[in-house]
Amino acid sequence: MTEKIKSMIDMAASDGVITTEELRLIKRMCTKEDNVDEIDFYLLQLGCLVEDKCDFEISNDELVLRIRNWISRLEIGTYEGIVEEFPLKKSDANHKKMLRKSTDLFGKAAEIVKEEEKKLGWVTRMGAKAGKKALKTSTKFIPGGDVINSVGNHLVDGISQKPKSLDRLQIKFELDRYMAIAKVRVDLGTLESELYSDLLRLSEKV
């Protein structure tokens, strides 16, 4: 399995859940160098849940805005800069409880980090790494600790975002992930089908 495919899996499964549509998109982008069986094994190692369909913590307005942004980036073909953190998935009640706990846990930490960043004037990468290490240790023996650890890392990454360099394949992957959310909402009746069709036409032109 190539590092590019592994990176896509890590992004999609950053909150402890991956949808079957995201998994399909990743496998579709595999080359001859990638072993599809390795992808399934890697997901088992991560302890990631695979869900058929689920919605995400993002408003329709923000969803449409991000889709249009990724279409624009795809038209250019490359992108260098800050990439918006992909929204967390809405999952079952137990996962939501753990999400709330981890969010509370990191809420105060995020405020402290931001205040310290203002004083220092720069983002300390070592701080983020130390935070992740402490999180991994503190959640090791807690029930559901793997999920809390994963969500916590997602929030730490959000605090200390770093510019990324994406090629056309990676941009297309991000666009397809957001389009998959839109498709789920059309099926649920929470997003206008005409709006989705317009976005789909735009995405297929580039």
C-alpha positions as CSV (number, residue, x, y, z in Angstrom):
1,M,0.0,0.0,0.0
2,T,1.5,3.3,-1.1
3,E,1.9,6.3,1.3
4,K,-0.6,8.3,-0.7
5,I,-3.4,5.7,-0.2
6,K,-2.4,5.3,3.5
7,S,-2.7,9.1,3.9
8,M,-6.1,9.1,2.4
9,I,-7.3,6.4,4.8
10,D,-5.9,8.3,7.7
11,M,-7.7,11.4,6.7
12,A,-11.0,9.6,6.1
13,A,-10.8,7.6,9.4
14,S,-9.4,10.4,11.6
15,D,-12.6,10.4,13.7
16,G,-12.8,6.6,14.1
17,V,-15.4,6.0,11.5
18,I,-15.1,5.6,7.7
19,T,-18.1,5.2,5.3
20,T,-18.4,2.5,2.7
21,E,-18.5,5.3,0.1
22,E,-15.2,6.8,1.3
23,L,-13.7,3.3,1.3
24,R,-15.0,2.8,-2.3
25,L,-13.4,6.1,-3.4
26,I,-10.0,5.1,-1.9
27,K,-10.0,1.6,-3.5
28,R,-11.0,3.2,-6.8
29,M,-7.8,5.3,-6.7
30,C,-5.5,2.3,-6.0
31,T,-2.8,1.5,-8.5
32,K,-1.1,-1.8,-9.3
33,E,1.3,-1.0,-6.4
34,D,-1.6,-1.1,-3.9
35,N,-2.9,-4.3,-2.4
36,V,-6.7,-3.9,-1.7
37,D,-6.5,-6.5,1.1
38,E,-3.8,-4.4,2.8
39,I,-6.4,-1.5,3.0
40,D,-8.9,-3.7,4.9
41,F,-6.2,-5.0,7.2
42,Y,-5.0,-1.5,7.9
43,L,-8.5,-0.4,8.9
44,L,-8.6,-3.4,11.3
45,Q,-5.4,-2.2,12.8
46,L,-6.8,1.3,13.3
47,G,-9.9,-0.1,15.0
48,C,-12.0,1.9,12.6
49,L,-15.8,1.5,12.3
50,V,-17.1,1.1,8.7
51,E,-20.6,2.5,8.3
52,D,-22.9,2.2,5.3
53,K,-24.3,5.7,5.4
54,C,-23.9,8.5,7.9
55,D,-24.2,12.3,7.9
56,F,-21.6,14.8,8.9
57,E,-21.3,17.7,11.3
58,I,-21.4,20.4,8.6
59,S,-24.2,22.8,7.5
60,N,-25.6,22.7,3.9
61,D,-24.3,26.2,3.3
62,E,-20.8,25.3,4.4
63,L,-20.9,22.0,2.5
64,V,-21.8,23.7,-0.8
65,L,-19.1,26.4,-0.2
66,R,-16.4,23.7,0.3
67,I,-17.6,21.8,-2.8
68,R,-17.3,24.9,-4.9
69,N,-13.8,25.6,-3.4
70,W,-12.6,22.1,-4.2
71,I,-14.0,22.4,-7.8
72,S,-12.0,25.6,-8.2
73,R,-8.9,23.9,-6.9
74,L,-9.4,20.9,-9.2
75,E,-9.7,23.3,-12.2
76,I,-6.2,24.6,-11.3
77,G,-4.9,21.0,-10.8
78,T,-2.7,21.6,-7.7
79,Y,-3.2,23.3,-4.4
80,E,-0.8,24.5,-1.7
81,G,-2.2,26.0,1.5
82,I,-4.3,25.3,4.6
83,V,-6.8,22.5,4.0
84,E,-10.1,22.7,5.9
85,E,-10.4,19.9,8.5
86,F,-12.9,17.4,7.1
87,P,-16.1,17.4,9.2
88,L,-16.7,14.8,11.9
89,K,-19.2,12.1,11.2
90,K,-22.5,11.9,13.0
91,S,-22.6,8.4,14.4
92,D,-24.4,6.3,16.9
93,A,-25.3,7.4,20.4
94,N,-22.2,5.8,22.1
95,H,-19.8,7.4,19.7
96,K,-21.5,10.8,20.2
97,K,-21.1,10.4,24.0
98,M,-17.4,9.8,23.5
99,L,-17.2,12.6,21.0
100,R,-18.7,15.0,23.6
101,K,-16.3,13.8,26.3
102,S,-13.3,14.2,24.0
103,T,-14.6,17.6,22.8
104,D,-15.0,18.8,26.4
105,L,-11.5,17.4,27.2
106,F,-9.9,19.3,24.4
107,G,-12.0,22.4,24.6
108,K,-10.1,24.0,27.5
109,A,-6.8,22.7,26.0
110,A,-7.5,24.4,22.7
111,E,-8.2,27.7,24.5
112,I,-4.9,27.4,26.4
113,V,-2.9,26.5,23.2
114,K,-4.4,29.4,21.3
115,E,-3.6,31.8,24.1
116,E,0.0,30.5,24.2
117,E,0.3,30.8,20.4
118,K,-0.7,34.5,20.7
119,K,2.0,35.1,23.2
120,L,4.7,33.2,21.2
121,G,3.5,34.4,17.8
122,W,4.1,31.0,16.2
123,V,2.6,27.5,16.3
124,T,4.7,25.0,18.1
125,R,4.7,21.7,16.3
126,M,6.4,20.1,19.3
127,G,3.4,21.1,21.4
128,A,1.0,19.3,19.1
129,K,3.2,16.2,19.1
130,A,3.5,16.3,22.9
131,G,-0.3,16.7,23.2
132,K,-0.9,13.7,21.0
133,K,1.6,11.6,22.9
134,A,0.0,12.6,26.3
135,L,-3.5,11.8,24.8
136,K,-2.4,8.4,23.7
137,T,-1.0,7.5,27.1
138,S,-4.0,8.9,29.1
139,T,-6.6,7.1,27.0
140,K,-4.8,3.8,26.7
141,F,-6.8,2.0,29.4
142,I,-10.1,3.9,29.1
143,P,-13.1,2.1,27.5
144,G,-13.5,3.5,24.1
145,G,-10.1,5.1,24.4
146,D,-9.1,4.4,20.8
147,V,-12.0,6.5,19.5
148,I,-11.4,9.3,22.0
149,N,-7.7,9.3,21.1
150,S,-8.6,9.5,17.4
151,V,-11.1,12.3,17.8
152,G,-8.6,14.1,20.1
153,N,-5.9,13.9,17.5
154,H,-8.4,15.3,14.9
155,L,-8.9,18.3,17.2
156,V,-5.2,18.8,17.9
157,D,-4.6,18.9,14.1
158,G,-7.3,21.5,13.8
159,I,-5.6,23.7,16.4
160,S,-2.2,23.4,14.7
161,Q,-3.0,23.2,11.0
162,K,-0.1,23.2,8.6
163,P,-0.1,24.1,4.9
164,K,-0.4,21.1,2.6
165,S,0.6,20.4,-1.0
166,L,-2.0,18.4,-3.0
167,D,-1.9,17.0,-6.5
168,R,-4.9,16.6,-8.8
169,L,-5.6,13.0,-7.5
170,Q,-5.7,14.2,-3.9
171,I,-7.9,17.2,-4.7
172,K,-10.3,14.9,-6.6
173,F,-10.5,12.6,-3.6
174,E,-11.4,15.5,-1.3
175,L,-14.0,16.8,-3.7
176,D,-15.6,13.3,-4.0
177,R,-15.8,13.0,-0.2
178,Y,-17.8,16.2,0.0
179,M,-19.9,15.2,-3.0
180,A,-20.7,11.9,-1.2
181,I,-22.0,13.9,1.8
182,A,-24.3,15.9,-0.6
183,K,-25.5,12.7,-2.2
184,V,-26.5,11.2,1.2
185,R,-28.4,14.4,2.1
186,V,-30.2,14.3,-1.2
187,D,-31.3,10.7,-0.4
188,L,-32.4,11.9,3.1
189,G,-34.3,14.8,1.6
190,T,-32.2,17.4,3.5
191,L,-30.5,18.9,0.4
192,E,-32.2,20.0,-2.8
193,S,-31.6,17.5,-5.7
194,E,-31.4,20.4,-8.2
195,L,-28.5,22.0,-6.3
196,Y,-26.7,18.6,-6.1
197,S,-27.2,18.1,-9.8
198,D,-25.7,21.5,-10.5
199,L,-22.7,20.8,-8.3
200,L,-22.3,17.4,-9.9
201,R,-22.3,18.9,-13.4
202,L,-19.6,21.4,-12.4
203,S,-17.5,18.7,-10.8
204,E,-17.7,16.5,-13.9
205,K,-16.6,19.4,-16.2
206,V,-13.1,19.6,-14.7
